[in-house]
């Protein structure tokens, strides 16, 4: 359910809204990690407080492809 449809849920359904938002954020996090792994060779999106683990050299064409895929995933999710 796109986030803009949450407004149509009754105010009594705050719990449902929170569940939906949590599910959407979880799905986006999973999608982002898959994109990072497949295009940027990044194994985790968690901060590890180490320059050698948190900073990457990335080719611009890989970054471009990852951004395109993320945009398309967001666009598809929004239009469900």
mmJSON file of the N, C-alpha and C atoms, coordinates in Angstrom:
{"data_MODEL":{"atom_site":{
"group_PDB":["ATOM","ATOM","ATOM","ATOM","ATOM","ATOM","ATOM","ATOM","ATOM","ATOM","ATOM","ATOM","ATOM","ATOM","ATOM","ATOM","ATOM","ATOM","ATOM","ATOM","ATOM","ATOM","ATOM","ATOM","ATOM","ATOM","ATOM","ATOM","ATOM","ATOM","ATOM","ATOM","ATOM","ATOM","ATOM","ATOM","ATOM","ATOM","ATOM","ATOM","ATOM","ATOM","ATOM","ATOM","ATOM","ATOM","ATOM","ATOM","ATOM","ATOM","ATOM","ATOM","ATOM","ATOM","ATOM","ATOM","ATOM","ATOM","ATOM","ATOM","ATOM","ATOM","ATOM","ATOM","ATOM","ATOM","ATOM","ATOM","ATOM","ATOM","ATOM","ATOM","ATOM","ATOM","ATOM","ATOM","ATOM","ATOM","ATOM","ATOM","ATOM","ATOM","ATOM","ATOM","ATOM","ATOM","ATOM","ATOM","ATOM","ATOM","ATOM","ATOM","ATOM","ATOM","ATOM","ATOM","ATOM","ATOM","ATOM","ATOM","ATOM","ATOM","ATOM","ATOM","ATOM","ATOM","ATOM","ATOM","ATOM","ATOM","ATOM","ATOM","ATOM","ATOM","ATOM","ATOM","ATOM","ATOM","ATOM","ATOM","ATOM","ATOM","ATOM","ATOM","ATOM","ATOM","ATOM","ATOM","ATOM","ATOM","ATOM","ATOM","ATOM","ATOM","ATOM","ATOM","ATOM","ATOM","ATOM","ATOM","ATOM","ATOM","ATOM","ATOM","ATOM","ATOM","ATOM","ATOM","ATOM","ATOM","ATOM","ATOM","ATOM","ATOM","ATOM","ATOM","ATOM","ATOM","ATOM","ATOM","ATOM","ATOM","ATOM","ATOM","ATOM","ATOM","ATOM","ATOM","ATOM","ATOM","ATOM","ATOM","ATOM","ATOM","ATOM","ATOM","ATOM","ATOM","ATOM","ATOM","ATOM","ATOM","ATOM","ATOM","ATOM","ATOM","ATOM","ATOM","ATOM","ATOM","ATOM","ATOM","ATOM","ATOM","ATOM","ATOM","ATOM","ATOM","ATOM","ATOM","ATOM","ATOM","ATOM","ATOM","ATOM","ATOM","ATOM","ATOM","ATOM","ATOM","ATOM","ATOM","ATOM","ATOM","ATOM","ATOM","ATOM","ATOM","ATOM","ATOM","ATOM","ATOM","ATOM","ATOM","ATOM","ATOM","ATOM","ATOM","ATOM","ATOM","ATOM","ATOM","ATOM","ATOM","ATOM","ATOM","ATOM","ATOM","ATOM","ATOM"],
"id":[1,2,3,4,5,6,7,8,9,10,11,12,13,14,15,16,17,18,19,20,21,22,23,24,25,26,27,28,29,30,31,32,33,34,35,36,37,38,39,40,41,42,43,44,45,46,47,48,49,50,51,52,53,54,55,56,57,58,59,60,61,62,63,64,65,66,67,68,69,70,71,72,73,74,75,76,77,78,79,80,81,82,83,84,85,86,87,88,89,90,91,92,93,94,95,96,97,98,99,100,101,102,103,104,105,106,107,108,109,110,111,112,113,114,115,116,117,118,119,120,121,122,123,124,125,126,127,128,129,130,131,132,133,134,135,136,137,138,139,140,141,142,143,144,145,146,147,148,149,150,151,152,153,154,155,156,157,158,159,160,161,162,163,164,165,166,167,168,169,170,171,172,173,174,175,176,177,178,179,180,181,182,183,184,185,186,187,188,189,190,191,192,193,194,195,196,197,198,199,200,201,202,203,204,205,206,207,208,209,210,211,212,213,214,215,216,217,218,219,220,221,222,223,224,225,226,227,228,229,230,231,232,233,234,235,236,237,238,239,240],
"type_symbol":["N","C","C","N","C","C","N","C","C","N","C","C","N","C","C","N","C","C","N","C","C","N","C","C","N","C","C","N","C","C","N","C","C","N","C","C","N","C","C","N","C","C","N","C","C","N","C","C","N","C","C","N","C","C","N","C","C","N","C","C","N","C","C","N","C","C","N","C","C","N","C","C","N","C","C","N","C","C","N","C","C","N","C","C","N","C","C","N","C","C","N","C","C","N","C","C","N","C","C","N","C","C","N","C","C","N","C","C","N","C","C","N","C","C","N","C","C","N","C","C","N","C","C","N","C","C","N","C","C","N","C","C","N","C","C","N","C","C","N","C","C","N","C","C","N","C","C","N","C","C","N","C","C","N","C","C","N","C","C","N","C","C","N","C","C","N","C","C","N","C","C","N","C","C","N","C","C","N","C","C","N","C","C","N","C","C","N","C","C","N","C","C","N","C","C","N","C","C","N","C","C","N","C","C","N","C","C","N","C","C","N","C","C","N","C","C","N","C","C","N","C","C","N","C","C","N","C","C","N","C","C","N","C","C","N","C","C","N","C","C"],
"label_atom_id":["N","CA","C","N","CA","C","N","CA","C","N","CA","C","N","CA","C","N","CA","C","N","CA","C","N","CA","C","N","CA","C","N","CA","C","N","CA","C","N","CA","C","N","CA","C","N","CA","C","N","CA","C","N","CA","C","N","CA","C","N","CA","C","N","CA","C","N","CA","C","N","CA","C","N","CA","C","N","CA","C","N","CA","C","N","CA","C","N","CA","C","N","CA","C","N","CA","C","N","CA","C","N","CA","C","N","CA","C","N","CA","C","N","CA","C","N","CA","C","N","CA","C","N","CA","C","N","CA","C","N","CA","C","N","CA","C","N","CA","C","N","CA","C","N","CA","C","N","CA","C","N","CA","C","N","CA","C","N","CA","C","N","CA","C","N","CA","C","N","CA","C","N","CA","C","N","CA","C","N","CA","C","N","CA","C","N","CA","C","N","CA","C","N","CA","C","N","CA","C","N","CA","C","N","CA","C","N","CA","C","N","CA","C","N","CA","C","N","CA","C","N","CA","C","N","CA","C","N","CA","C","N","CA","C","N","CA","C","N","CA","C","N","CA","C","N","CA","C","N","CA","C","N","CA","C","N","CA","C","N","CA","C","N","CA","C","N","CA","C","N","CA","C","N","CA","C","N","CA","C"],
"label_alt_id":[null,null,null,null,null,null,null,null,null,null,null,null,null,null,null,null,null,null,null,null,null,null,null,null,null,null,null,null,null,null,null,null,null,null,null,null,null,null,null,null,null,null,null,null,null,null,null,null,null,null,null,null,null,null,null,null,null,null,null,null,null,null,null,null,null,null,null,null,null,null,null,null,null,null,null,null,null,null,null,null,null,null,null,null,null,null,null,null,null,null,null,null,null,null,null,null,null,null,null,null,null,null,null,null,null,null,null,null,null,null,null,null,null,null,null,null,null,null,null,null,null,null,null,null,null,null,null,null,null,null,null,null,null,null,null,null,null,null,null,null,null,null,null,null,null,null,null,null,null,null,null,null,null,null,null,null,null,null,null,null,null,null,null,null,null,null,null,null,null,null,null,null,null,null,null,null,null,null,null,null,null,null,null,null,null,null,null,null,null,null,null,null,null,null,null,null,null,null,null,null,null,null,null,null,null,null,null,null,null,null,null,null,null,null,null,null,null,null,null,null,null,null,null,null,null,null,null,null,null,null,null,null,null,null,null,null,null,null,null,null],
"label_comp_id":["UNK","UNK","UNK","UNK","UNK","UNK","UNK","UNK","UNK","UNK","UNK","UNK","UNK","UNK","UNK","UNK","UNK","UNK","UNK","UNK","UNK","UNK","UNK","UNK","UNK","UNK","UNK","UNK","UNK","UNK","UNK","UNK","UNK","UNK","UNK","UNK","UNK","UNK","UNK","UNK","UNK","UNK","UNK","UNK","UNK","UNK","UNK","UNK","UNK","UNK","UNK","UNK","UNK","UNK","UNK","UNK","UNK","UNK","UNK","UNK","UNK","UNK","UNK","UNK","UNK","UNK","UNK","UNK","UNK","UNK","UNK","UNK","UNK","UNK","UNK","UNK","UNK","UNK","UNK","UNK","UNK","UNK","UNK","UNK","UNK","UNK","UNK","UNK","UNK","UNK","UNK","UNK","UNK","UNK","UNK","UNK","UNK","UNK","UNK","UNK","UNK","UNK","UNK","UNK","UNK","UNK","UNK","UNK","UNK","UNK","UNK","UNK","UNK","UNK","UNK","UNK","UNK","UNK","UNK","UNK","UNK","UNK","UNK","UNK","UNK","UNK","UNK","UNK","UNK","UNK","UNK","UNK","UNK","UNK","UNK","UNK","UNK","UNK","UNK","UNK","UNK","UNK","UNK","UNK","UNK","UNK","UNK","UNK","UNK","UNK","UNK","UNK","UNK","UNK","UNK","UNK","UNK","UNK","UNK","UNK","UNK","UNK","UNK","UNK","UNK","UNK","UNK","UNK","UNK","UNK","UNK","UNK","UNK","UNK","UNK","UNK","UNK","UNK","UNK","UNK","UNK","UNK","UNK","UNK","UNK","UNK","UNK","UNK","UNK","UNK","UNK","UNK","UNK","UNK","UNK","UNK","UNK","UNK","UNK","UNK","UNK","UNK","UNK","UNK","UNK","UNK","UNK","UNK","UNK","UNK","UNK","UNK","UNK","UNK","UNK","UNK","UNK","UNK","UNK","UNK","UNK","UNK","UNK","UNK","UNK","UNK","UNK","UNK","UNK","UNK","UNK","UNK","UNK","UNK","UNK","UNK","UNK","UNK","UNK","UNK"],
"label_asym_id":["A","A","A","A","A","A","A","A","A","A","A","A","A","A","A","A","A","A","A","A","A","A","A","A","A","A","A","A","A","A","A","A","A","A","A","A","A","A","A","A","A","A","A","A","A","A","A","A","A","A","A","A","A","A","A","A","A","A","A","A","A","A","A","A","A","A","A","A","A","A","A","A","A","A","A","A","A","A","A","A","A","A","A","A","A","A","A","A","A","A","A","A","A","A","A","A","A","A","A","A","A","A","A","A","A","A","A","A","A","A","A","A","A","A","A","A","A","A","A","A","A","A","A","A","A","A","A","A","A","A","A","A","A","A","A","A","A","A","A","A","A","A","A","A","A","A","A","A","A","A","A","A","A","A","A","A","A","A","A","A","A","A","A","A","A","A","A","A","A","A","A","A","A","A","A","A","A","A","A","A","A","A","A","A","A","A","A","A","A","A","A","A","A","A","A","A","A","A","A","A","A","A","A","A","A","A","A","A","A","A","A","A","A","A","A","A","A","A","A","A","A","A","A","A","A","A","A","A","A","A","A","A","A","A","A","A","A","A","A","A"],
"label_entity_id":["1","1","1","1","1","1","1","1","1","1","1","1","1","1","1","1","1","1","1","1","1","1","1","1","1","1","1","1","1","1","1","1","1","1","1","1","1","1","1","1","1","1","1","1","1","1","1","1","1","1","1","1","1","1","1","1","1","1","1","1","1","1","1","1","1","1","1","1","1","1","1","1","1","1","1","1","1","1","1","1","1","1","1","1","1","1","1","1","1","1","1","1","1","1","1","1","1","1","1","1","1","1","1","1","1","1","1","1","1","1","1","1","1","1","1","1","1","1","1","1","1","1","1","1","1","1","1","1","1","1","1","1","1","1","1","1","1","1","1","1","1","1","1","1","1","1","1","1","1","1","1","1","1","1","1","1","1","1","1","1","1","1","1","1","1","1","1","1","1","1","1","1","1","1","1","1","1","1","1","1","1","1","1","1","1","1","1","1","1","1","1","1","1","1","1","1","1","1","1","1","1","1","1","1","1","1","1","1","1","1","1","1","1","1","1","1","1","1","1","1","1","1","1","1","1","1","1","1","1","1","1","1","1","1","1","1","1","1","1","1"],
"label_seq_id":[1,1,1,2,2,2,3,3,3,4,4,4,5,5,5,6,6,6,7,7,7,8,8,8,9,9,9,10,10,10,11,11,11,12,12,12,13,13,13,14,14,14,15,15,15,16,16,16,17,17,17,18,18,18,19,19,19,20,20,20,21,21,21,22,22,22,23,23,23,24,24,24,25,25,25,26,26,26,27,27,27,28,28,28,29,29,29,30,30,30,31,31,31,32,32,32,33,33,33,34,34,34,35,35,35,36,36,36,37,37,37,38,38,38,39,39,39,40,40,40,41,41,41,42,42,42,43,43,43,44,44,44,45,45,45,46,46,46,47,47,47,48,48,48,49,49,49,50,50,50,51,51,51,52,52,52,53,53,53,54,54,54,55,55,55,56,56,56,57,57,57,58,58,58,59,59,59,60,60,60,61,61,61,62,62,62,63,63,63,64,64,64,65,65,65,66,66,66,67,67,67,68,68,68,69,69,69,70,70,70,71,71,71,72,72,72,73,73,73,74,74,74,75,75,75,76,76,76,77,77,77,78,78,78,79,79,79,80,80,80],
"pdbx_PDB_ins_code":[null,null,null,null,null,null,null,null,null,null,null,null,null,null,null,null,null,null,null,null,null,null,null,null,null,null,null,null,null,null,null,null,null,null,null,null,null,null,null,null,null,null,null,null,null,null,null,null,null,null,null,null,null,null,null,null,null,null,null,null,null,null,null,null,null,null,null,null,null,null,null,null,null,null,null,null,null,null,null,null,null,null,null,null,null,null,null,null,null,null,null,null,null,null,null,null,null,null,null,null,null,null,null,null,null,null,null,null,null,null,null,null,null,null,null,null,null,null,null,null,null,null,null,null,null,null,null,null,null,null,null,null,null,null,null,null,null,null,null,null,null,null,null,null,null,null,null,null,null,null,null,null,null,null,null,null,null,null,null,null,null,null,null,null,null,null,null,null,null,null,null,null,null,null,null,null,null,null,null,null,null,null,null,null,null,null,null,null,null,null,null,null,null,null,null,null,null,null,null,null,null,null,null,null,null,null,null,null,null,null,null,null,null,null,null,null,null,null,null,null,null,null,null,null,null,null,null,null,null,null,null,null,null,null,null,null,null,null,null,null],
"Cartn_x":[0.86,0.0,0.897,0.758,1.559,1.253,2.262,2.11,1.024,0.782,-0.234,-1.644,-1.835,-3.152,-3.418,-2.402,-2.582,-3.565,-3.694,-4.607,-6.052,-6.381,-7.757,-8.113,-7.1,-7.363,-7.866,-8.883,-9.483,-8.466,-8.654,-7.718,-7.613,-8.655,-8.62,-7.639,-7.215,-6.356,-4.879,-4.457,-3.061,-2.131,-2.542,-1.728,-1.525,-2.583,-2.494,-1.554,-1.671,-0.778,0.677,0.947,2.326,2.829,1.975,2.365,2.671,1.824,2.015,3.305,3.527,4.75,5.975,5.915,7.02,7.298,6.246,6.41,7.006,6.539,7.066,8.537,8.899,10.292,11.187,10.681,11.434,11.666,10.627,10.741,11.739,11.691,12.627,14.056,14.238,15.575,16.118,15.268,15.674,16.015,15.187,15.445,16.748,16.96,18.188,19.416,19.345,20.482,20.75,19.705,19.877,20.538,20.115,20.709,22.17,22.45,23.828,24.729,24.218,25.017,25.254,24.2,24.323,25.082,24.972,25.598,26.85,26.944,28.044,28.983,28.685,29.485,29.607,28.504,28.445,27.63,28.228,27.595,26.567,26.707,25.763,25.597,24.434,24.193,24.228,24.683,24.813,26.137,26.129,27.355,28.209,29.495,30.395,31.498,31.41,32.354,33.812,34.07,35.434,35.522,36.469,36.584,36.744,37.531,37.782,36.538,35.582,34.356,33.154,33.21,32.063,32.195,33.379,33.583,34.036,33.495,33.768,34.174,35.031,35.29,34.289,33.509,32.445,32.555,32.493,32.496,31.197,31.299,30.103,29.027,29.406,28.4,27.673,28.37,27.71,26.752,27.187,26.324,25.098,25.298,24.179,23.169,23.642,22.752,22.003,22.688,22.051,20.974,21.257,20.271,19.067,19.316,18.209,17.314,17.922,17.142,16.357,16.966,16.265,15.086,15.291,14.213,13.058,13.383,12.353,11.603,12.305,11.657,10.698,11.118,10.251,9.048,9.267,8.175,7.154,7.621,6.713,5.942,6.617,5.95,4.882,5.196,4.255,2.994,3.142,2.005,1.207,1.488,0.716,-0.693],
"Cartn_y":[-1.176,0.0,1.227,2.097,3.32,4.184,4.913,5.712,6.774,7.294,8.336,7.797,6.501,5.915,5.742,5.945,5.788,6.809,7.945,8.986,8.51,7.546,7.068,6.095,5.634,4.734,5.563,5.068,5.814,6.088,7.193,7.533,6.444,5.63,4.552,3.463,3.491,2.428,2.818,3.553,3.969,2.765,1.727,0.513,-0.059,-0.07,-0.574,0.307,1.632,2.551,2.251,2.04,1.75,0.448,-0.564,-1.839,-1.681,-0.934,-0.72,0.045,1.11,1.896,1.039,0.234,-0.651,-1.643,-2.203,-3.161,-2.49,-1.282,-0.553,-0.226,0.271,0.605,-0.63,-1.739,-2.99,-3.44,-3.321,-3.698,-2.797,-1.492,-0.565,-0.84,-1.165,-1.481,-2.726,-3.739,-4.973,-4.712,-3.92,-3.588,-2.825,-1.871,-1.076,-1.928,-2.873,-3.76,-4.638,-5.146,-5.971,-5.173,-3.924,-3.059,-2.775,-2.476,-2.195,-3.404,-4.584,-5.798,-6.074,-5.982,-6.388,-5.385,-4.104,-3.106,-2.47,-2.437,-1.701,-2.583,-3.877,-4.826,-4.404,-3.883,-3.476,-4.525,-5.143,-6.259,-5.846,-4.651,-4.201,-2.694,-2.21,-0.772,-0.248,-1.083,-0.686,0.056,1.063,1.778,0.885,0.792,-0.059,0.736,2.06,2.964,2.671,2.382,2.164,2.669,3.564,4.11,3.02,2.015,0.958,0.11,0.116,-0.66,0.188,1.484,2.348,3.202,3.299,4.092,3.176,3.446,2.583,3.416,2.844,3.403,2.745,3.553,3.033,3.684,2.876,3.415,4.175,5.273,6.095,5.32,4.416,3.648,2.667,2.152,1.28,2.08,3.252,4.118,4.538,4.878,5.273,4.134,2.926,1.773,1.505,1.614,1.39,2.439,3.696,4.76,4.572,4.151,3.896,2.776,1.708,0.581,0.976,1.762,2.222,3.123,4.002,4.885,4.068,3.097,2.261,1.45,0.937,0.177,1.072,2.286,3.227,3.618,3.812,4.177,3.04,1.813,0.661,0.507,0.696,0.567,1.645,2.848,3.968,3.762,3.114,2.944,1.671,0.956,-0.264,0.091],
"Cartn_z":[0.0,0.0,0.0,-0.996,-1.0,0.219,0.665,1.87,1.738,0.509,0.354,0.579,0.549,0.814,2.309,3.131,4.574,5.131,4.468,4.949,4.95,4.104,4.025,5.156,5.906,7.022,8.196,8.889,9.99,11.094,11.831,12.907,13.967,14.11,15.097,14.701,13.474,12.956,12.984,13.98,14.084,14.09,14.763,14.809,13.413,12.619,11.242,10.432,10.601,9.888,10.219,11.502,11.91,11.308,11.265,10.656,9.172,8.479,7.037,6.789,7.546,7.378,7.667,8.707,9.051,7.924,7.352,6.251,5.02,4.713,3.55,3.751,4.925,5.197,5.158,5.662,5.621,4.182,3.367,1.957,1.235,1.515,0.883,1.316,2.592,3.096,2.407,2.263,1.597,0.138,-0.548,-1.949,-2.083,-1.193,-1.238,-1.037,-0.132,0.112,-1.105,-1.723,-2.93,-4.045,-4.215,-5.243,-4.903,-3.64,-3.224,-3.459,-3.156,-3.359,-4.844,-5.644,-7.043,-7.909,-7.635,-8.503,-7.914,-6.589,-5.971,-5.15,-5.068,-4.292,-2.826,-2.286,-0.884,-0.137,0.862,1.56,2.61,3.179,4.189,4.086,4.482,4.52,5.954,6.87,8.262,8.464,9.312,9.662,10.548,10.197,10.973,11.662,11.555,12.241,11.93,10.674,10.22,8.784,8.519,7.169,6.12,6.439,5.449,5.178,6.096,5.924,5.481,5.719,5.449,4.187,3.61,2.4,1.267,0.069,-1.082,-2.287,-3.119,-4.443,-5.374,-6.064,-6.926,-8.296,-9.327,-10.689,-10.935,-11.678,-11.914,-12.659,-13.555,-14.294,-13.374,-12.354,-11.379,-10.504,-10.094,-9.296,-10.099,-11.363,-12.228,-12.354,-12.582,-12.715,-11.41,-10.281,-8.979,-8.722,-9.039,-8.848,-9.769,-11.003,-11.929,-11.412,-10.947,-10.434,-9.182,-8.315,-7.105,-7.483,-8.446,-8.898,-9.471,-10.329,-10.941,-9.891,-8.892,-7.822,-7.046,-6.751,-6.048,-6.885,-8.162,-9.072,-9.166,-9.29,-9.345,-8.051,-6.928,-5.623,-5.448,-5.879,-5.726,-6.572,-7.71,-8.633,-8.401,-7.323,-7.023,-6.653],
"occupancy":[1.0,1.0,1.0,1.0,1.0,1.0,1.0,1.0,1.0,1.0,1.0,1.0,1.0,1.0,1.0,1.0,1.0,1.0,1.0,1.0,1.0,1.0,1.0,1.0,1.0,1.0,1.0,1.0,1.0,1.0,1.0,1.0,1.0,1.0,1.0,1.0,1.0,1.0,1.0,1.0,1.0,1.0,1.0,1.0,1.0,1.0,1.0,1.0,1.0,1.0,1.0,1.0,1.0,1.0,1.0,1.0,1.0,1.0,1.0,1.0,1.0,1.0,1.0,1.0,1.0,1.0,1.0,1.0,1.0,1.0,1.0,1.0,1.0,1.0,1.0,1.0,1.0,1.0,1.0,1.0,1.0,1.0,1.0,1.0,1.0,1.0,1.0,1.0,1.0,1.0,1.0,1.0,1.0,1.0,1.0,1.0,1.0,1.0,1.0,1.0,1.0,1.0,1.0,1.0,1.0,1.0,1.0,1.0,1.0,1.0,1.0,1.0,1.0,1.0,1.0,1.0,1.0,1.0,1.0,1.0,1.0,1.0,1.0,1.0,1.0,1.0,1.0,1.0,1.0,1.0,1.0,1.0,1.0,1.0,1.0,1.0,1.0,1.0,1.0,1.0,1.0,1.0,1.0,1.0,1.0,1.0,1.0,1.0,1.0,1.0,1.0,1.0,1.0,1.0,1.0,1.0,1.0,1.0,1.0,1.0,1.0,1.0,1.0,1.0,1.0,1.0,1.0,1.0,1.0,1.0,1.0,1.0,1.0,1.0,1.0,1.0,1.0,1.0,1.0,1.0,1.0,1.0,1.0,1.0,1.0,1.0,1.0,1.0,1.0,1.0,1.0,1.0,1.0,1.0,1.0,1.0,1.0,1.0,1.0,1.0,1.0,1.0,1.0,1.0,1.0,1.0,1.0,1.0,1.0,1.0,1.0,1.0,1.0,1.0,1.0,1.0,1.0,1.0,1.0,1.0,1.0,1.0,1.0,1.0,1.0,1.0,1.0,1.0,1.0,1.0,1.0,1.0,1.0,1.0,1.0,1.0,1.0,1.0,1.0,1.0],
"B_iso_or_equiv":[0.0,0.0,0.0,0.0,0.0,0.0,0.0,0.0,0.0,0.0,0.0,0.0,0.0,0.0,0.0,0.0,0.0,0.0,0.0,0.0,0.0,0.0,0.0,0.0,0.0,0.0,0.0,0.0,0.0,0.0,0.0,0.0,0.0,0.0,0.0,0.0,0.0,0.0,0.0,0.0,0.0,0.0,0.0,0.0,0.0,0.0,0.0,0.0,0.0,0.0,0.0,0.0,0.0,0.0,0.0,0.0,0.0,0.0,0.0,0.0,0.0,0.0,0.0,0.0,0.0,0.0,0.0,0.0,0.0,0.0,0.0,0.0,0.0,0.0,0.0,0.0,0.0,0.0,0.0,0.0,0.0,0.0,0.0,0.0,0.0,0.0,0.0,0.0,0.0,0.0,0.0,0.0,0.0,0.0,0.0,0.0,0.0,0.0,0.0,0.0,0.0,0.0,0.0,0.0,0.0,0.0,0.0,0.0,0.0,0.0,0.0,0.0,0.0,0.0,0.0,0.0,0.0,0.0,0.0,0.0,0.0,0.0,0.0,0.0,0.0,0.0,0.0,0.0,0.0,0.0,0.0,0.0,0.0,0.0,0.0,0.0,0.0,0.0,0.0,0.0,0.0,0.0,0.0,0.0,0.0,0.0,0.0,0.0,0.0,0.0,0.0,0.0,0.0,0.0,0.0,0.0,0.0,0.0,0.0,0.0,0.0,0.0,0.0,0.0,0.0,0.0,0.0,0.0,0.0,0.0,0.0,0.0,0.0,0.0,0.0,0.0,0.0,0.0,0.0,0.0,0.0,0.0,0.0,0.0,0.0,0.0,0.0,0.0,0.0,0.0,0.0,0.0,0.0,0.0,0.0,0.0,0.0,0.0,0.0,0.0,0.0,0.0,0.0,0.0,0.0,0.0,0.0,0.0,0.0,0.0,0.0,0.0,0.0,0.0,0.0,0.0,0.0,0.0,0.0,0.0,0.0,0.0,0.0,0.0,0.0,0.0,0.0,0.0,0.0,0.0,0.0,0.0,0.0,0.0,0.0,0.0,0.0,0.0,0.0,0.0],
"pdbx_formal_charge":[null,null,null,null,null,null,null,null,null,null,null,null,null,null,null,null,null,null,null,null,null,null,null,null,null,null,null,null,null,null,null,null,null,null,null,null,null,null,null,null,null,null,null,null,null,null,null,null,null,null,null,null,null,null,null,null,null,null,null,null,null,null,null,null,null,null,null,null,null,null,null,null,null,null,null,null,null,null,null,null,null,null,null,null,null,null,null,null,null,null,null,null,null,null,null,null,null,null,null,null,null,null,null,null,null,null,null,null,null,null,null,null,null,null,null,null,null,null,null,null,null,null,null,null,null,null,null,null,null,null,null,null,null,null,null,null,null,null,null,null,null,null,null,null,null,null,null,null,null,null,null,null,null,null,null,null,null,null,null,null,null,null,null,null,null,null,null,null,null,null,null,null,null,null,null,null,null,null,null,null,null,null,null,null,null,null,null,null,null,null,null,null,null,null,null,null,null,null,null,null,null,null,null,null,null,null,null,null,null,null,null,null,null,null,null,null,null,null,null,null,null,null,null,null,null,null,null,null,null,null,null,null,null,null,null,null,null,null,null,null],
"auth_seq_id":[1,1,1,2,2,2,3,3,3,4,4,4,5,5,5,6,6,6,7,7,7,8,8,8,9,9,9,10,10,10,11,11,11,12,12,12,13,13,13,14,14,14,15,15,15,16,16,16,17,17,17,18,18,18,19,19,19,20,20,20,21,21,21,22,22,22,23,23,23,24,24,24,25,25,25,26,26,26,27,27,27,28,28,28,29,29,29,30,30,30,31,31,31,32,32,32,33,33,33,34,34,34,35,35,35,36,36,36,37,37,37,38,38,38,39,39,39,40,40,40,41,41,41,42,42,42,43,43,43,44,44,44,45,45,45,46,46,46,47,47,47,48,48,48,49,49,49,50,50,50,51,51,51,52,52,52,53,53,53,54,54,54,55,55,55,56,56,56,57,57,57,58,58,58,59,59,59,60,60,60,61,61,61,62,62,62,63,63,63,64,64,64,65,65,65,66,66,66,67,67,67,68,68,68,69,69,69,70,70,70,71,71,71,72,72,72,73,73,73,74,74,74,75,75,75,76,76,76,77,77,77,78,78,78,79,79,79,80,80,80],
"auth_comp_id":["UNK","UNK","UNK","UNK","UNK","UNK","UNK","UNK","UNK","UNK","UNK","UNK","UNK","UNK","UNK","UNK","UNK","UNK","UNK","UNK","UNK","UNK","UNK","UNK","UNK","UNK","UNK","UNK","UNK","UNK","UNK","UNK","UNK","UNK","UNK","UNK","UNK","UNK","UNK","UNK","UNK","UNK","UNK","UNK","UNK","UNK","UNK","UNK","UNK","UNK","UNK","UNK","UNK","UNK","UNK","UNK","UNK","UNK","UNK","UNK","UNK","UNK","UNK","UNK","UNK","UNK","UNK","UNK","UNK","UNK","UNK","UNK","UNK","UNK","UNK","UNK","UNK","UNK","UNK","UNK","UNK","UNK","UNK","UNK","UNK","UNK","UNK","UNK","UNK","UNK","UNK","UNK","UNK","UNK","UNK","UNK","UNK","UNK","UNK","UNK","UNK","UNK","UNK","UNK","UNK","UNK","UNK","UNK","UNK","UNK","UNK","UNK","UNK","UNK","UNK","UNK","UNK","UNK","UNK","UNK","UNK","UNK","UNK","UNK","UNK","UNK","UNK","UNK","UNK","UNK","UNK","UNK","UNK","UNK","UNK","UNK","UNK","UNK","UNK","UNK","UNK","UNK","UNK","UNK","UNK","UNK","UNK","UNK","UNK","UNK","UNK","UNK","UNK","UNK","UNK","UNK","UNK","UNK","UNK","UNK","UNK","UNK","UNK","UNK","UNK","UNK","UNK","UNK","UNK","UNK","UNK","UNK","UNK","UNK","UNK","UNK","UNK","UNK","UNK","UNK","UNK","UNK","UNK","UNK","UNK","UNK","UNK","UNK","UNK","UNK","UNK","UNK","UNK","UNK","UNK","UNK","UNK","UNK","UNK","UNK","UNK","UNK","UNK","UNK","UNK","UNK","UNK","UNK","UNK","UNK","UNK","UNK","UNK","UNK","UNK","UNK","UNK","UNK","UNK","UNK","UNK","UNK","UNK","UNK","UNK","UNK","UNK","UNK","UNK","UNK","UNK","UNK","UNK","UNK","UNK","UNK","UNK","UNK","UNK","UNK"],
"auth_asym_id":["A","A","A","A","A","A","A","A","A","A","A","A","A","A","A","A","A","A","A","A","A","A","A","A","A","A","A","A","A","A","A","A","A","A","A","A","A","A","A","A","A","A","A","A","A","A","A","A","A","A","A","A","A","A","A","A","A","A","A","A","A","A","A","A","A","A","A","A","A","A","A","A","A","A","A","A","A","A","A","A","A","A","A","A","A","A","A","A","A","A","A","A","A","A","A","A","A","A","A","A","A","A","A","A","A","A","A","A","A","A","A","A","A","A","A","A","A","A","A","A","A","A","A","A","A","A","A","A","A","A","A","A","A","A","A","A","A","A","A","A","A","A","A","A","A","A","A","A","A","A","A","A","A","A","A","A","A","A","A","A","A","A","A","A","A","A","A","A","A","A","A","A","A","A","A","A","A","A","A","A","A","A","A","A","A","A","A","A","A","A","A","A","A","A","A","A","A","A","A","A","A","A","A","A","A","A","A","A","A","A","A","A","A","A","A","A","A","A","A","A","A","A","A","A","A","A","A","A","A","A","A","A","A","A","A","A","A","A","A","A"],
"auth_atom_id":["N","CA","C","N","CA","C","N","CA","C","N","CA","C","N","CA","C","N","CA","C","N","CA","C","N","CA","C","N","CA","C","N","CA","C","N","CA","C","N","CA","C","N","CA","C","N","CA","C","N","CA","C","N","CA","C","N","CA","C","N","CA","C","N","CA","C","N","CA","C","N","CA","C","N","CA","C","N","CA","C","N","CA","C","N","CA","C","N","CA","C","N","CA","C","N","CA","C","N","CA","C","N","CA","C","N","CA","C","N","CA","C","N","CA","C","N","CA","C","N","CA","C","N","CA","C","N","CA","C","N","CA","C","N","CA","C","N","CA","C","N","CA","C","N","CA","C","N","CA","C","N","CA","C","N","CA","C","N","CA","C","N","CA","C","N","CA","C","N","CA","C","N","CA","C","N","CA","C","N","CA","C","N","CA","C","N","CA","C","N","CA","C","N","CA","C","N","CA","C","N","CA","C","N","CA","C","N","CA","C","N","CA","C","N","CA","C","N","CA","C","N","CA","C","N","CA","C","N","CA","C","N","CA","C","N","CA","C","N","CA","C","N","CA","C","N","CA","C","N","CA","C","N","CA","C","N","CA","C","N","CA","C","N","CA","C","N","CA","C","N","CA","C","N","CA","C","N","CA","C"],
"pdbx_PDB_model_num":[1,1,1,1,1,1,1,1,1,1,1,1,1,1,1,1,1,1,1,1,1,1,1,1,1,1,1,1,1,1,1,1,1,1,1,1,1,1,1,1,1,1,1,1,1,1,1,1,1,1,1,1,1,1,1,1,1,1,1,1,1,1,1,1,1,1,1,1,1,1,1,1,1,1,1,1,1,1,1,1,1,1,1,1,1,1,1,1,1,1,1,1,1,1,1,1,1,1,1,1,1,1,1,1,1,1,1,1,1,1,1,1,1,1,1,1,1,1,1,1,1,1,1,1,1,1,1,1,1,1,1,1,1,1,1,1,1,1,1,1,1,1,1,1,1,1,1,1,1,1,1,1,1,1,1,1,1,1,1,1,1,1,1,1,1,1,1,1,1,1,1,1,1,1,1,1,1,1,1,1,1,1,1,1,1,1,1,1,1,1,1,1,1,1,1,1,1,1,1,1,1,1,1,1,1,1,1,1,1,1,1,1,1,1,1,1,1,1,1,1,1,1,1,1,1,1,1,1,1,1,1,1,1,1,1,1,1,1,1,1]
}}}
